[in-house]
């Protein structure tokens, strides 16, 4: 067996599924990083309750 921990070797299908899962995970992380708004560009949100009270 190839496993260093004494576990049975994963089947070919499990290996393919694990590789696809890892690829999808990397794509999601890359997309999230691309769409991330830098902290410097954000502002503190003001609760709209204060805004409503100011209205007549």
HTML snippet that shows the backbone in 3Dmol.js (N, CA, C, O; Angstrom):
<script src="https://3Dmol.org/build/3Dmol-min.js"></script>
<div id="view" style="width:600px;height:400px;position:relative"></div>
<script>
const pdb = `
ATOM      1  N   UNK A   1       0.832  -1.191   0.000  1.00  0.00           N
ATOM      2  CA  UNK A   1       0.000   0.000   0.000  1.00  0.00           C
ATOM      3  C   UNK A   1       0.867   1.242   0.000  1.00  0.00           C
ATOM      4  O   UNK A   1       1.957   1.263   0.571  1.00  0.00           O
ATOM      5  N   UNK A   2       0.359   2.275  -0.654  1.00  0.00           N
ATOM      6  CA  UNK A   2       1.070   3.539  -0.737  1.00  0.00           C
ATOM      7  C   UNK A   2       0.878   4.406   0.495  1.00  0.00           C
ATOM      8  O   UNK A   2       1.706   5.271   0.779  1.00  0.00           O
ATOM      9  N   UNK A   3      -0.190   4.187   1.219  1.00  0.00           N
ATOM     10  CA  UNK A   3      -0.556   5.051   2.333  1.00  0.00           C
ATOM     11  C   UNK A   3       0.462   4.953   3.465  1.00  0.00           C
ATOM     12  O   UNK A   3       0.896   3.864   3.843  1.00  0.00           O
ATOM     13  N   UNK A   4       0.832   6.117   3.995  1.00  0.00           N
ATOM     14  CA  UNK A   4       1.796   6.140   5.092  1.00  0.00           C
ATOM     15  C   UNK A   4       1.122   5.988   6.435  1.00  0.00           C
ATOM     16  O   UNK A   4       1.787   5.695   7.428  1.00  0.00           O
ATOM     17  N   UNK A   5      -0.205   6.182   6.489  1.00  0.00           N
ATOM     18  CA  UNK A   5      -0.922   6.111   7.754  1.00  0.00           C
ATOM     19  C   UNK A   5      -1.669   4.791   7.912  1.00  0.00           C
ATOM     20  O   UNK A   5      -2.423   4.632   8.872  1.00  0.00           O
ATOM     21  N   UNK A   6      -1.484   3.852   7.008  1.00  0.00           N
ATOM     22  CA  UNK A   6      -2.131   2.560   7.119  1.00  0.00           C
ATOM     23  C   UNK A   6      -3.569   2.558   6.638  1.00  0.00           C
ATOM     24  O   UNK A   6      -4.283   1.577   6.843  1.00  0.00           O
ATOM     25  N   UNK A   7      -4.016   3.645   5.995  1.00  0.00           N
ATOM     26  CA  UNK A   7      -5.367   3.700   5.463  1.00  0.00           C
ATOM     27  C   UNK A   7      -5.388   3.081   4.072  1.00  0.00           C
ATOM     28  O   UNK A   7      -4.383   3.118   3.361  1.00  0.00           O
ATOM     29  N   UNK A   8      -6.524   2.512   3.678  1.00  0.00           N
ATOM     30  CA  UNK A   8      -6.601   1.951   2.332  1.00  0.00           C
ATOM     31  C   UNK A   8      -6.481   3.060   1.281  1.00  0.00           C
ATOM     32  O   UNK A   8      -6.899   4.192   1.522  1.00  0.00           O
ATOM     33  N   UNK A   9      -5.919   2.737   0.134  1.00  0.00           N
ATOM     34  CA  UNK A   9      -5.744   3.697  -0.936  1.00  0.00           C
ATOM     35  C   UNK A   9      -7.104   4.060  -1.519  1.00  0.00           C
ATOM     36  O   UNK A   9      -7.955   3.188  -1.699  1.00  0.00           O
ATOM     37  N   UNK A  10      -7.312   5.328  -1.811  1.00  0.00           N
ATOM     38  CA  UNK A  10      -8.578   5.793  -2.381  1.00  0.00           C
ATOM     39  C   UNK A  10      -8.722   5.269  -3.800  1.00  0.00           C
ATOM     40  O   UNK A  10      -7.740   5.149  -4.534  1.00  0.00           O
ATOM     41  N   UNK A  11      -9.944   4.963  -4.175  1.00  0.00           N
ATOM     42  CA  UNK A  11     -10.194   4.490  -5.529  1.00  0.00           C
ATOM     43  C   UNK A  11      -9.957   5.621  -6.521  1.00  0.00           C
ATOM     44  O   UNK A  11      -9.865   6.789  -6.143  1.00  0.00           O
ATOM     45  N   UNK A  12      -9.861   5.261  -7.779  1.00  0.00           N
ATOM     46  CA  UNK A  12      -9.618   6.262  -8.826  1.00  0.00           C
ATOM     47  C   UNK A  12     -10.741   7.307  -8.835  1.00  0.00           C
ATOM     48  O   UNK A  12     -10.475   8.500  -8.983  1.00  0.00           O
ATOM     49  N   UNK A  13     -11.983   6.865  -8.679  1.00  0.00           N
ATOM     50  CA  UNK A  13     -13.117   7.790  -8.649  1.00  0.00           C
ATOM     51  C   UNK A  13     -13.024   8.766  -7.497  1.00  0.00           C
ATOM     52  O   UNK A  13     -13.328   9.948  -7.656  1.00  0.00           O
ATOM     53  N   UNK A  14     -12.606   8.281  -6.333  1.00  0.00           N
ATOM     54  CA  UNK A  14     -12.451   9.158  -5.167  1.00  0.00           C
ATOM     55  C   UNK A  14     -11.326  10.158  -5.387  1.00  0.00           C
ATOM     56  O   UNK A  14     -11.420  11.311  -4.965  1.00  0.00           O
ATOM     57  N   UNK A  15     -10.268   9.717  -6.045  1.00  0.00           N
ATOM     58  CA  UNK A  15      -9.150  10.621  -6.338  1.00  0.00           C
ATOM     59  C   UNK A  15      -9.593  11.728  -7.290  1.00  0.00           C
ATOM     60  O   UNK A  15      -9.243  12.894  -7.105  1.00  0.00           O
ATOM     61  N   UNK A  16     -10.369  11.351  -8.314  1.00  0.00           N
ATOM     62  CA  UNK A  16     -10.865  12.338  -9.275  1.00  0.00           C
ATOM     63  C   UNK A  16     -11.797  13.314  -8.576  1.00  0.00           C
ATOM     64  O   UNK A  16     -11.715  14.523  -8.793  1.00  0.00           O
ATOM     65  N   UNK A  17     -12.684  12.788  -7.737  1.00  0.00           N
ATOM     66  CA  UNK A  17     -13.627  13.644  -7.014  1.00  0.00           C
ATOM     67  C   UNK A  17     -12.884  14.607  -6.089  1.00  0.00           C
ATOM     68  O   UNK A  17     -13.243  15.781  -5.999  1.00  0.00           O
ATOM     69  N   UNK A  18     -11.863  14.122  -5.410  1.00  0.00           N
ATOM     70  CA  UNK A  18     -11.082  14.976  -4.520  1.00  0.00           C
ATOM     71  C   UNK A  18     -10.362  16.069  -5.318  1.00  0.00           C
ATOM     72  O   UNK A  18     -10.285  17.214  -4.872  1.00  0.00           O
ATOM     73  N   UNK A  19      -9.837  15.717  -6.492  1.00  0.00           N
ATOM     74  CA  UNK A  19      -9.149  16.702  -7.328  1.00  0.00           C
ATOM     75  C   UNK A  19     -10.135  17.761  -7.823  1.00  0.00           C
ATOM     76  O   UNK A  19      -9.814  18.949  -7.835  1.00  0.00           O
ATOM     77  N   UNK A  20     -11.334  17.336  -8.232  1.00  0.00           N
ATOM     78  CA  UNK A  20     -12.352  18.285  -8.687  1.00  0.00           C
ATOM     79  C   UNK A  20     -12.790  19.198  -7.540  1.00  0.00           C
ATOM     80  O   UNK A  20     -12.995  20.397  -7.734  1.00  0.00           O
ATOM     81  N   UNK A  21     -12.929  18.623  -6.350  1.00  0.00           N
ATOM     82  CA  UNK A  21     -13.315  19.401  -5.170  1.00  0.00           C
ATOM     83  C   UNK A  21     -12.262  20.467  -4.862  1.00  0.00           C
ATOM     84  O   UNK A  21     -12.599  21.617  -4.577  1.00  0.00           O
ATOM     85  N   UNK A  22     -11.004  20.085  -4.922  1.00  0.00           N
ATOM     86  CA  UNK A  22      -9.914  21.019  -4.653  1.00  0.00           C
ATOM     87  C   UNK A  22      -9.870  22.111  -5.715  1.00  0.00           C
ATOM     88  O   UNK A  22      -9.641  23.277  -5.392  1.00  0.00           O
ATOM     89  N   UNK A  23     -10.086  21.747  -6.986  1.00  0.00           N
ATOM     90  CA  UNK A  23     -10.088  22.739  -8.065  1.00  0.00           C
ATOM     91  C   UNK A  23     -11.236  23.728  -7.875  1.00  0.00           C
ATOM     92  O   UNK A  23     -11.056  24.931  -8.066  1.00  0.00           O
ATOM     93  N   UNK A  24     -12.407  23.231  -7.504  1.00  0.00           N
ATOM     94  CA  UNK A  24     -13.557  24.107  -7.265  1.00  0.00           C
ATOM     95  C   UNK A  24     -13.284  25.035  -6.086  1.00  0.00           C
ATOM     96  O   UNK A  24     -13.624  26.217  -6.130  1.00  0.00           O
ATOM     97  N   UNK A  25     -12.674  24.501  -5.035  1.00  0.00           N
ATOM     98  CA  UNK A  25     -12.336  25.303  -3.860  1.00  0.00           C
ATOM     99  C   UNK A  25     -11.388  26.435  -4.234  1.00  0.00           C
ATOM    100  O   UNK A  25     -11.559  27.572  -3.794  1.00  0.00           O
ATOM    101  N   UNK A  26     -10.382  26.111  -5.055  1.00  0.00           N
ATOM    102  CA  UNK A  26      -9.421  27.132  -5.479  1.00  0.00           C
ATOM    103  C   UNK A  26     -10.090  28.197  -6.348  1.00  0.00           C
ATOM    104  O   UNK A  26      -9.779  29.382  -6.228  1.00  0.00           O
ATOM    105  N   UNK A  27     -11.019  27.773  -7.233  1.00  0.00           N
ATOM    106  CA  UNK A  27     -11.735  28.738  -8.064  1.00  0.00           C
ATOM    107  C   UNK A  27     -12.571  29.683  -7.207  1.00  0.00           C
ATOM    108  O   UNK A  27     -12.580  30.891  -7.444  1.00  0.00           O
ATOM    109  N   UNK A  28     -13.274  29.140  -6.210  1.00  0.00           N
ATOM    110  CA  UNK A  28     -14.094  29.966  -5.330  1.00  0.00           C
ATOM    111  C   UNK A  28     -13.243  30.950  -4.536  1.00  0.00           C
ATOM    112  O   UNK A  28     -13.616  32.114  -4.389  1.00  0.00           O
ATOM    113  N   UNK A  29     -12.112  30.496  -4.029  1.00  0.00           N
ATOM    114  CA  UNK A  29     -11.228  31.387  -3.281  1.00  0.00           C
ATOM    115  C   UNK A  29     -10.667  32.488  -4.177  1.00  0.00           C
ATOM    116  O   UNK A  29     -10.557  33.638  -3.754  1.00  0.00           O
ATOM    117  N   UNK A  30     -10.312  32.135  -5.419  1.00  0.00           N
ATOM    118  CA  UNK A  30      -9.786  33.132  -6.356  1.00  0.00           C
ATOM    119  C   UNK A  30     -10.865  34.153  -6.699  1.00  0.00           C
ATOM    120  O   UNK A  30     -10.584  35.350  -6.768  1.00  0.00           O
ATOM    121  N   UNK A  31     -12.097  33.693  -6.914  1.00  0.00           N
ATOM    122  CA  UNK A  31     -13.201  34.602  -7.226  1.00  0.00           C
ATOM    123  C   UNK A  31     -13.490  35.521  -6.035  1.00  0.00           C
ATOM    124  O   UNK A  31     -13.704  36.719  -6.216  1.00  0.00           O
ATOM    125  N   UNK A  32     -13.497  34.973  -4.836  1.00  0.00           N
ATOM    126  CA  UNK A  32     -13.763  35.781  -3.641  1.00  0.00           C
ATOM    127  C   UNK A  32     -12.684  36.835  -3.455  1.00  0.00           C
ATOM    128  O   UNK A  32     -12.984  37.970  -3.085  1.00  0.00           O
ATOM    129  N   UNK A  33     -11.435  36.473  -3.705  1.00  0.00           N
ATOM    130  CA  UNK A  33     -10.341  37.429  -3.565  1.00  0.00           C
ATOM    131  C   UNK A  33     -10.454  38.525  -4.619  1.00  0.00           C
ATOM    132  O   UNK A  33     -10.173  39.692  -4.343  1.00  0.00           O
ATOM    133  N   UNK A  34     -10.869  38.142  -5.835  1.00  0.00           N
ATOM    134  CA  UNK A  34     -11.017  39.114  -6.910  1.00  0.00           C
ATOM    135  C   UNK A  34     -12.136  40.105  -6.609  1.00  0.00           C
ATOM    136  O   UNK A  34     -12.020  41.287  -6.933  1.00  0.00           O
ATOM    137  N   UNK A  35     -13.214  39.637  -5.995  1.00  0.00           N
ATOM    138  CA  UNK A  35     -14.372  40.488  -5.714  1.00  0.00           C
ATOM    139  C   UNK A  35     -14.285  41.193  -4.360  1.00  0.00           C
ATOM    140  O   UNK A  35     -15.152  41.999  -4.022  1.00  0.00           O
ATOM    141  N   UNK A  36     -13.253  40.894  -3.594  1.00  0.00           N
ATOM    142  CA  UNK A  36     -13.104  41.477  -2.264  1.00  0.00           C
ATOM    143  C   UNK A  36     -12.908  42.987  -2.356  1.00  0.00           C
ATOM    144  O   UNK A  36     -12.162  43.478  -3.203  1.00  0.00           O
ATOM    145  N   UNK A  37     -13.581  43.706  -1.483  1.00  0.00           N
ATOM    146  CA  UNK A  37     -13.442  45.162  -1.431  1.00  0.00           C
ATOM    147  C   UNK A  37     -12.376  45.480  -0.381  1.00  0.00           C
ATOM    148  O   UNK A  37     -12.502  45.066   0.771  1.00  0.00           O
ATOM    149  N   UNK A  38     -11.337  46.207  -0.766  1.00  0.00           N
ATOM    150  CA  UNK A  38     -10.295  46.552   0.209  1.00  0.00           C
ATOM    151  C   UNK A  38     -10.877  47.333   1.381  1.00  0.00           C
ATOM    152  O   UNK A  38     -11.811  48.116   1.210  1.00  0.00           O
ATOM    153  N   UNK A  39     -10.336  47.121   2.544  1.00  0.00           N
ATOM    154  CA  UNK A  39     -10.810  47.770   3.756  1.00  0.00           C
ATOM    155  C   UNK A  39     -10.787  49.289   3.617  1.00  0.00           C
ATOM    156  O   UNK A  39     -11.669  49.976   4.132  1.00  0.00           O
ATOM    157  N   UNK A  40      -9.790  49.807   2.931  1.00  0.00           N
ATOM    158  CA  UNK A  40      -9.664  51.249   2.779  1.00  0.00           C
ATOM    159  C   UNK A  40     -10.848  51.848   2.009  1.00  0.00           C
ATOM    160  O   UNK A  40     -11.154  53.030   2.167  1.00  0.00           O
ATOM    161  N   UNK A  41     -11.509  51.043   1.183  1.00  0.00           N
ATOM    162  CA  UNK A  41     -12.599  51.557   0.355  1.00  0.00           C
ATOM    163  C   UNK A  41     -13.970  51.397   1.011  1.00  0.00           C
ATOM    164  O   UNK A  41     -14.979  51.762   0.408  1.00  0.00           O
ATOM    165  N   UNK A  42     -14.025  50.874   2.199  1.00  0.00           N
ATOM    166  CA  UNK A  42     -15.306  50.680   2.869  1.00  0.00           C
ATOM    167  C   UNK A  42     -15.556  51.802   3.862  1.00  0.00           C
ATOM    168  O   UNK A  42     -14.623  52.447   4.339  1.00  0.00           O
ATOM    169  N   UNK A  43     -16.816  52.024   4.166  1.00  0.00           N
ATOM    170  CA  UNK A  43     -17.172  53.018   5.175  1.00  0.00           C
ATOM    171  C   UNK A  43     -18.054  52.340   6.206  1.00  0.00           C
ATOM    172  O   UNK A  43     -18.629  51.281   5.956  1.00  0.00           O
ATOM    173  N   UNK A  44     -18.149  52.956   7.348  1.00  0.00           N
ATOM    174  CA  UNK A  44     -18.982  52.411   8.412  1.00  0.00           C
ATOM    175  C   UNK A  44     -20.441  52.672   8.072  1.00  0.00           C
ATOM    176  O   UNK A  44     -20.814  53.794   7.729  1.00  0.00           O
ATOM    177  N   UNK A  45     -21.245  51.657   8.165  1.00  0.00           N
ATOM    178  CA  UNK A  45     -22.666  51.799   7.866  1.00  0.00           C
ATOM    179  C   UNK A  45     -23.363  52.538   9.002  1.00  0.00           C
ATOM    180  O   UNK A  45     -23.075  52.308  10.176  1.00  0.00           O
ATOM    181  N   UNK A  46     -24.269  53.414   8.643  1.00  0.00           N
ATOM    182  CA  UNK A  46     -25.058  54.143   9.626  1.00  0.00           C
ATOM    183  C   UNK A  46     -26.426  53.478   9.691  1.00  0.00           C
ATOM    184  O   UNK A  46     -27.063  53.295   8.654  1.00  0.00           O
ATOM    185  N   UNK A  47     -26.892  53.113  10.871  1.00  0.00           N
ATOM    186  CA  UNK A  47     -28.215  52.488  10.974  1.00  0.00           C
ATOM    187  C   UNK A  47     -29.284  53.401  10.406  1.00  0.00           C
ATOM    188  O   UNK A  47     -29.290  54.603  10.675  1.00  0.00           O
ATOM    189  N   UNK A  48     -30.189  52.832   9.620  1.00  0.00           N
ATOM    190  CA  UNK A  48     -31.195  53.672   8.987  1.00  0.00           C
ATOM    191  C   UNK A  48     -32.248  54.159   9.975  1.00  0.00           C
ATOM    192  O   UNK A  48     -33.060  55.011   9.615  1.00  0.00           O
ATOM    193  N   UNK A  49     -32.268  53.652  11.205  1.00  0.00           N
ATOM    194  CA  UNK A  49     -33.207  54.157  12.215  1.00  0.00           C
ATOM    195  C   UNK A  49     -32.970  55.642  12.482  1.00  0.00           C
ATOM    196  O   UNK A  49     -33.922  56.412  12.606  1.00  0.00           O
ATOM    197  N   UNK A  50     -31.718  56.037  12.568  1.00  0.00           N
ATOM    198  CA  UNK A  50     -31.403  57.443  12.789  1.00  0.00           C
ATOM    199  C   UNK A  50     -31.882  58.277  11.609  1.00  0.00           C
ATOM    200  O   UNK A  50     -32.387  59.384  11.796  1.00  0.00           O
ATOM    201  N   UNK A  51     -31.731  57.767  10.424  1.00  0.00           N
ATOM    202  CA  UNK A  51     -32.160  58.469   9.230  1.00  0.00           C
ATOM    203  C   UNK A  51     -33.682  58.649   9.239  1.00  0.00           C
ATOM    204  O   UNK A  51     -34.186  59.718   8.897  1.00  0.00           O
ATOM    205  N   UNK A  52     -34.405  57.603   9.630  1.00  0.00           N
ATOM    206  CA  UNK A  52     -35.869  57.676   9.659  1.00  0.00           C
ATOM    207  C   UNK A  52     -36.352  58.693  10.692  1.00  0.00           C
ATOM    208  O   UNK A  52     -37.319  59.413  10.441  1.00  0.00           O
ATOM    209  N   UNK A  53     -35.696  58.760  11.841  1.00  0.00           N
ATOM    210  CA  UNK A  53     -36.105  59.715  12.882  1.00  0.00           C
ATOM    211  C   UNK A  53     -35.955  61.153  12.397  1.00  0.00           C
ATOM    212  O   UNK A  53     -36.724  62.023  12.807  1.00  0.00           O
ATOM    213  N   UNK A  54     -34.994  61.413  11.546  1.00  0.00           N
ATOM    214  CA  UNK A  54     -34.760  62.751  11.065  1.00  0.00           C
ATOM    215  C   UNK A  54     -35.826  63.182  10.063  1.00  0.00           C
ATOM    216  O   UNK A  54     -35.970  64.374   9.791  1.00  0.00           O
ATOM    217  N   UNK A  55     -36.561  62.246   9.523  1.00  0.00           N
ATOM    218  CA  UNK A  55     -37.598  62.570   8.552  1.00  0.00           C
ATOM    219  C   UNK A  55     -38.858  63.090   9.251  1.00  0.00           C
ATOM    220  O   UNK A  55     -39.224  62.575  10.308  1.00  0.00           O
ATOM    221  N   UNK A  56     -39.533  64.106   8.679  1.00  0.00           N
ATOM    222  CA  UNK A  56     -40.748  64.640   9.299  1.00  0.00           C
ATOM    223  C   UNK A  56     -41.919  63.690   9.181  1.00  0.00           C
ATOM    224  O   UNK A  56     -43.013  63.997   9.654  1.00  0.00           O
TER     225      UNK A  56
END
`;
const viewer = $3Dmol.createViewer("view");
viewer.addModel(pdb, "pdb");
viewer.setStyle({}, {cartoon: {color: "spectrum"}});
viewer.zoomTo();
viewer.render();
</script>
